[in-house]
Amino acid sequence: MFPINEFKITVVSESDTEGVFSVGPLPKGYANTVGTVFRRILLSSIPGAAITSVKLNGVQHEYTTIAGLKDDVLSVVLAMKGIALVSRSDDPVTLKLNKKGEKGKAVEVTAADLEKNPLVDVINPDYVITTLADEKAKLDVEVTVEKGIGYSLPQEEKREEVGMIPVDAIFSPIKLVAVDAKNARVGQQTDLDALEVRIVTN
Protein backbone atom coordinates (compact mmCIF):
# COMPACT_ATOMS: atom_id res chain seq x y z
CA MET A 1 0.00 0.00 0.00
CA PHE A 2 1.26 3.49 -0.87
CA PRO A 3 2.37 5.36 2.33
CA ILE A 4 0.70 8.69 1.52
CA ASN A 5 1.36 10.01 5.02
CA GLU A 6 5.09 9.92 4.21
CA PHE A 7 4.75 12.13 1.11
CA LYS A 8 6.73 15.37 1.25
CA ILE A 9 8.63 17.88 -0.87
CA THR A 10 12.19 18.45 0.31
CA VAL A 11 14.67 21.14 -0.70
CA VAL A 12 17.90 19.39 -1.72
CA SER A 13 19.81 22.55 -2.66
CA GLU A 14 18.92 26.16 -3.36
CA SER A 15 20.50 29.38 -4.67
CA ASP A 16 19.23 32.69 -6.07
CA THR A 17 18.59 31.22 -9.52
CA GLU A 18 18.54 27.45 -9.07
CA GLY A 19 16.88 24.90 -6.84
CA VAL A 20 16.79 21.10 -6.59
CA PHE A 21 13.78 19.50 -4.94
CA SER A 22 12.86 15.93 -4.02
CA VAL A 23 9.22 14.87 -4.32
CA GLY A 24 8.04 11.60 -2.87
CA PRO A 25 7.61 8.87 -2.14
CA LEU A 26 5.38 8.07 -5.11
CA PRO A 27 3.84 4.82 -6.34
CA LYS A 28 6.12 2.88 -8.68
CA GLY A 29 6.07 4.37 -12.19
CA TYR A 30 4.55 7.69 -11.13
CA ALA A 31 7.77 9.74 -11.00
CA ASN A 32 8.09 10.06 -14.78
CA THR A 33 4.39 10.92 -15.15
CA VAL A 34 4.43 13.56 -12.42
CA GLY A 35 7.76 14.90 -13.66
CA THR A 36 6.43 15.43 -17.18
CA VAL A 37 3.45 17.37 -15.82
CA PHE A 38 5.68 19.49 -13.55
CA ARG A 39 8.01 20.31 -16.42
CA ARG A 40 5.22 21.26 -18.83
CA ILE A 41 3.45 23.51 -16.32
CA LEU A 42 6.61 25.25 -15.11
CA LEU A 43 7.91 25.97 -18.62
CA SER A 44 4.64 27.09 -20.20
CA SER A 45 2.32 28.52 -17.55
CA ILE A 46 4.32 30.73 -15.16
CA PRO A 47 3.68 34.46 -15.80
CA GLY A 48 6.53 36.92 -16.10
CA ALA A 49 7.66 40.15 -17.74
CA ALA A 50 9.73 40.88 -20.84
CA ILE A 51 10.66 43.64 -23.27
CA THR A 52 8.26 43.59 -26.24
CA SER A 53 9.54 46.56 -28.25
CA VAL A 54 12.63 48.75 -28.51
CA LYS A 55 12.89 52.28 -29.87
CA LEU A 56 16.30 53.81 -30.55
CA ASN A 57 15.96 57.53 -31.13
CA GLY A 58 17.42 58.60 -34.47
CA VAL A 59 17.20 55.06 -35.87
CA GLN A 60 14.60 54.15 -38.51
CA HIS A 61 15.01 50.36 -38.41
CA GLU A 62 17.13 47.59 -36.92
CA TYR A 63 19.35 47.11 -40.00
CA THR A 64 21.59 50.10 -39.38
CA THR A 65 24.46 51.25 -37.20
CA ILE A 66 25.10 54.00 -34.65
CA ALA A 67 28.40 55.88 -34.78
CA GLY A 68 30.71 54.93 -31.93
CA LEU A 69 28.66 51.92 -30.90
CA LYS A 70 30.49 48.59 -30.75
CA ASP A 71 27.46 46.62 -31.99
CA ASP A 72 24.97 47.22 -34.77
CA VAL A 73 21.38 48.10 -33.92
CA LEU A 74 20.08 44.55 -34.46
CA SER A 75 22.62 43.18 -31.96
CA VAL A 76 21.60 45.81 -29.41
CA VAL A 77 17.91 44.96 -29.86
CA LEU A 78 18.62 41.24 -29.43
CA ALA A 79 20.74 41.95 -26.36
CA MET A 80 17.83 43.84 -24.80
CA LYS A 81 15.88 40.57 -24.74
CA GLY A 82 18.35 39.21 -22.19
CA ILE A 83 17.36 41.73 -19.52
CA ALA A 84 15.50 39.94 -16.71
CA LEU A 85 12.59 41.97 -15.33
CA VAL A 86 9.78 41.86 -12.80
CA SER A 87 6.75 44.06 -13.48
CA ARG A 88 4.04 44.99 -11.00
CA SER A 89 1.88 46.66 -13.63
CA ASP A 90 -0.83 45.00 -15.70
CA ASP A 91 -0.31 47.70 -18.33
CA PRO A 92 2.75 48.20 -20.55
CA VAL A 93 5.52 50.24 -18.91
CA THR A 94 8.02 52.36 -20.85
CA LEU A 95 11.60 52.58 -19.57
CA LYS A 96 14.27 54.90 -20.96
CA LEU A 97 18.02 54.44 -21.22
CA ASN A 98 20.25 57.36 -22.09
CA LYS A 99 24.02 57.05 -21.93
CA LYS A 100 26.96 58.85 -23.51
CA GLY A 101 30.50 57.68 -24.19
CA GLU A 102 33.58 59.03 -22.45
CA LYS A 103 36.81 60.35 -23.87
CA GLY A 104 39.72 57.93 -23.96
CA LYS A 105 37.90 54.80 -22.82
CA ALA A 106 35.16 52.37 -23.75
CA VAL A 107 32.00 52.50 -21.64
CA GLU A 108 29.78 49.47 -21.10
CA VAL A 109 26.02 49.92 -21.22
CA THR A 110 24.32 47.60 -18.73
CA ALA A 111 20.79 46.83 -17.61
CA ALA A 112 21.45 49.01 -14.56
CA ASP A 113 21.46 52.04 -16.88
CA LEU A 114 17.71 51.70 -17.44
CA GLU A 115 15.85 54.44 -15.62
CA LYS A 116 14.44 53.46 -12.24
CA ASN A 117 10.70 52.82 -12.14
CA PRO A 118 8.68 51.78 -9.06
CA LEU A 119 6.66 49.37 -11.20
CA VAL A 120 9.59 47.45 -12.70
CA ASP A 121 12.63 45.74 -11.13
CA VAL A 122 15.76 44.81 -13.09
CA ILE A 123 16.94 41.41 -11.86
CA ASN A 124 20.31 41.29 -13.65
CA PRO A 125 21.66 44.87 -13.48
CA ASP A 126 25.19 43.78 -14.45
CA TYR A 127 23.98 42.37 -17.79
CA VAL A 128 25.95 44.04 -20.61
CA ILE A 129 23.89 45.37 -23.53
CA THR A 130 26.62 46.98 -25.65
CA THR A 131 29.72 49.18 -25.45
CA LEU A 132 30.20 52.86 -26.32
CA ALA A 133 33.60 53.16 -27.99
CA ASP A 134 34.32 56.90 -27.68
CA GLU A 135 33.01 60.24 -26.41
CA LYS A 136 30.93 60.80 -29.56
CA ALA A 137 28.90 57.64 -29.01
CA LYS A 138 25.42 57.97 -27.54
CA LEU A 139 22.64 55.49 -26.87
CA ASP A 140 19.12 56.84 -26.42
CA VAL A 141 16.60 54.02 -26.06
CA GLU A 142 13.01 53.45 -24.97
CA VAL A 143 11.82 49.92 -24.20
CA THR A 144 8.31 48.65 -23.54
CA VAL A 145 7.92 46.11 -20.73
CA GLU A 146 4.82 43.92 -20.61
CA LYS A 147 3.57 41.01 -18.53
CA GLY A 148 2.54 37.76 -20.13
CA ILE A 149 2.71 33.97 -20.18
CA GLY A 150 4.80 31.75 -22.42
CA TYR A 151 6.07 33.07 -25.74
CA SER A 152 4.87 36.02 -27.82
CA LEU A 153 5.64 36.80 -31.45
CA PRO A 154 6.68 40.37 -32.37
CA GLN A 155 3.67 42.70 -32.52
CA GLU A 156 4.24 44.06 -36.02
CA GLU A 157 1.55 46.73 -35.65
CA LYS A 158 3.96 48.56 -33.34
CA ARG A 159 6.06 49.42 -36.40
CA GLU A 160 3.49 52.08 -37.25
CA GLU A 161 5.42 54.33 -34.87
CA VAL A 162 8.63 55.51 -36.55
CA GLY A 163 11.71 53.84 -35.08
CA MET A 164 9.75 51.33 -32.98
CA ILE A 165 11.14 47.79 -33.31
CA PRO A 166 8.89 44.98 -31.99
CA VAL A 167 10.64 41.91 -30.59
CA ASP A 168 9.52 38.43 -29.69
CA ALA A 169 9.27 37.85 -25.96
CA ILE A 170 9.75 34.92 -23.62
CA PHE A 171 7.81 35.89 -20.51
CA SER A 172 8.53 32.82 -18.40
CA PRO A 173 11.13 33.34 -15.65
CA ILE A 174 11.83 29.59 -15.82
CA LYS A 175 14.87 28.77 -17.97
CA LEU A 176 15.28 25.05 -17.30
CA VAL A 177 13.35 22.23 -15.68
CA ALA A 178 15.08 18.85 -15.42
CA VAL A 179 13.35 15.84 -13.86
CA ASP A 180 14.88 12.57 -12.73
CA ALA A 181 13.03 9.47 -11.49
CA LYS A 182 14.76 7.68 -8.62
CA ASN A 183 14.09 4.62 -6.51
CA ALA A 184 12.74 5.21 -3.00
CA ARG A 185 11.87 3.20 0.07
CA VAL A 186 9.85 3.64 3.24
CA GLY A 187 10.72 1.14 5.92
CA GLN A 188 10.62 -2.30 4.30
CA GLN A 189 8.66 -1.09 1.26
CA THR A 190 11.02 -0.67 -1.68
CA ASP A 191 8.67 -0.58 -4.69
CA LEU A 192 8.42 3.21 -4.63
CA ASP A 193 9.59 6.17 -6.72
CA ALA A 194 10.96 9.59 -5.85
CA LEU A 195 11.13 12.53 -8.22
CA GLU A 196 14.05 14.95 -8.28
CA VAL A 197 13.28 18.29 -9.93
CA ARG A 198 15.94 20.84 -10.88
CA ILE A 199 14.63 24.34 -11.66
CA VAL A 200 16.72 27.20 -13.08
CA THR A 201 15.25 30.71 -13.26
CA ASN A 202 16.47 34.08 -14.46
URQUI-V861232 format. One line per field, one symbol per residue. psi: psi as a letter, one per 30 degrees, with the letter a starting at -180 (. if undefined). burial: I if it has 16 or more other C-alpha atoms within 10 Angstrom, else O. A space follows every 10 residues. Layout:
# URQUI-V861232
psi: ???
burial: ???
This chain:
# URQUI-V861232
psi: kkifffklkk jelkaegkkk kkkalllkff eeeeeeeeee eeffgklall kflkjjkgke lfhalkkfke lleeeeeeee ffkklkkgkf lkkkklkjkl llkglkkkkl fffkkkkffk kjeiffkkea kkfaffkkjj kkkkkllakb kklkjfffff kkfkjkllkj fkfkekjkkk klklljbfjf hllkkkkkkk l.
burial: OOOOOOOOOO OOOOOOOIII IIIIIIIIOI IIOOIOOOIO OIIOOOIIII IIIIIIOOIO IIOOIIOIII IOIOOIIOOI IIIIIIIOOO OOIIIIIOII IOOOOIIIII IIIIOOOOOI OIOOOOIIII IIIIOOIIIO IIIIIIIIII OOOOOOOIIO OOIIIIIIII IIIIOOIOIO IIIIOOOOOO IIIIIIIIII OI
